[in-house]
Amino acid sequence: MAQPPATKPKEGVLPTEEATYHRIRITLTSRNVQSLEKVCADLLKGAKDLKLKVKGPIRLPTKFLRITTRKTPCGEGSKTWDRFEMRVHKRLIDLHSPSEIVKQITAISIDPGVEVEVTIAAPNQS
């Protein structure tokens, strides 16, 4: 007997029960806190519009990268020092959704200077 052709799910429509759900972790890293928080808010808004399970944003401790150096290149004169510092801020967002949906969520415009890393864990059978 011939089976009817398989149909693709439409854009923006929630997947049916056959879809396998993955634990997806989105790691956002930036030196600018305002742009990082803006991207986090946009990702959360997109995930909540699709009614996905979301945990986060989880704020990880800020890394302080410090360099202390002498001001004078020759070493003569008074011993004065320059202190430079770069702060790296990090956020985690955990999603429980099919991997196709993540492409829709992460299609937002991401500010320059914000790095996004998406990690997909093994399928969760629940």
C-alpha positions as CSV (number, residue, x, y, z in Angstrom):
1,M,0.0,0.0,0.0
2,A,1.3,3.5,-0.8
3,Q,1.8,5.8,2.1
4,P,1.0,9.5,1.8
5,P,4.0,11.8,1.3
6,A,5.6,13.1,4.4
7,T,4.9,16.8,5.0
8,K,7.4,19.3,6.5
9,P,6.3,21.2,9.6
10,K,5.5,24.9,8.8
11,E,7.6,27.8,10.0
12,G,6.5,29.1,13.4
13,V,4.3,26.1,14.1
14,L,5.1,24.2,17.3
15,P,6.4,20.7,16.6
16,T,4.3,17.6,17.3
17,E,5.1,14.9,19.8
18,E,7.3,13.0,17.4
19,A,10.1,15.6,17.6
20,T,13.0,14.7,19.8
21,Y,13.7,17.3,22.5
22,H,17.3,18.3,23.2
23,R,18.9,20.1,26.1
24,I,20.5,23.2,24.5
25,R,22.9,25.5,26.3
26,I,23.6,28.9,24.8
27,T,26.7,30.6,26.2
28,L,27.0,34.3,25.6
29,T,30.3,36.1,26.2
30,S,31.1,39.8,25.9
31,R,33.2,42.7,27.3
32,N,30.2,45.0,27.1
33,V,27.4,44.3,29.7
34,Q,24.7,46.3,28.0
35,S,24.9,44.6,24.7
36,L,25.2,41.2,26.4
37,E,22.0,41.8,28.4
38,K,20.2,43.0,25.3
39,V,21.0,39.8,23.4
40,C,19.9,37.7,26.4
41,A,16.6,39.6,26.6
42,D,16.0,39.0,22.8
43,L,16.8,35.3,23.1
44,L,14.5,34.9,26.1
45,K,11.7,36.8,24.3
46,G,12.0,34.6,21.2
47,A,12.0,31.4,23.3
48,K,9.0,32.5,25.4
49,D,7.0,33.4,22.3
50,L,7.4,29.8,21.2
51,K,6.5,28.5,24.7
52,L,9.7,26.7,25.3
53,K,11.2,25.6,28.7
54,V,13.8,28.2,29.5
55,K,16.3,28.5,32.4
56,G,18.4,31.6,32.7
57,P,20.1,33.8,32.1
58,I,22.6,32.4,34.6
59,R,25.2,35.1,35.3
60,L,28.7,33.6,35.7
61,P,31.4,35.4,37.6
62,T,33.2,38.1,35.7
63,K,36.8,37.4,34.7
64,F,39.2,40.3,35.4
65,L,42.2,40.2,33.1
66,R,44.8,42.5,34.5
67,I,48.2,43.7,33.1
68,T,50.5,45.9,35.2
69,T,53.4,47.5,33.3
70,R,56.0,50.2,33.8
71,K,55.3,53.5,32.1
72,T,58.8,54.3,31.1
73,P,60.3,52.2,28.2
74,C,63.9,52.6,29.2
75,G,63.6,51.9,33.0
76,E,65.0,55.3,34.1
77,G,63.1,57.9,36.1
78,S,60.5,57.4,38.8
79,K,59.0,54.0,39.1
80,T,55.5,54.6,37.8
81,W,53.1,51.8,36.8
82,D,50.1,51.6,34.4
83,R,47.4,49.1,35.3
84,F,45.2,47.9,32.5
85,E,42.1,45.7,33.0
86,M,39.6,43.9,30.7
87,R,36.4,42.4,32.1
88,V,34.8,39.5,30.4
89,H,31.1,38.9,31.3
90,K,29.4,35.5,30.6
91,R,25.8,34.3,30.6
92,L,24.2,30.9,30.2
93,I,20.7,30.1,28.9
94,D,19.4,26.5,28.9
95,L,16.6,25.5,26.6
96,H,14.6,22.3,26.3
97,S,13.4,22.2,22.7
98,P,13.9,20.5,19.3
99,S,17.1,21.6,17.5
100,E,15.2,23.1,14.5
101,I,13.5,25.6,16.8
102,V,16.9,26.9,18.0
103,K,17.7,28.1,14.5
104,Q,14.6,30.3,14.6
105,I,15.4,31.7,18.0
106,T,19.1,32.5,17.3
107,A,18.2,34.2,14.0
108,I,18.0,37.6,15.9
109,S,20.5,40.3,15.3
110,I,23.4,39.9,17.6
111,D,25.4,43.0,18.6
112,P,29.1,43.1,17.6
113,G,31.3,42.0,20.4
114,V,29.0,39.4,21.7
115,E,30.1,35.8,21.1
116,V,27.4,33.1,21.0
117,E,28.2,29.4,21.5
118,V,25.4,26.8,21.1
119,T,25.9,23.3,22.7
120,I,23.4,20.6,22.0
121,A,23.2,17.6,24.5
122,A,21.9,14.2,23.7
123,P,18.2,13.8,23.0
124,N,16.0,13.7,26.1
125,Q,13.2,11.1,26.0
126,S,10.4,12.5,28.2
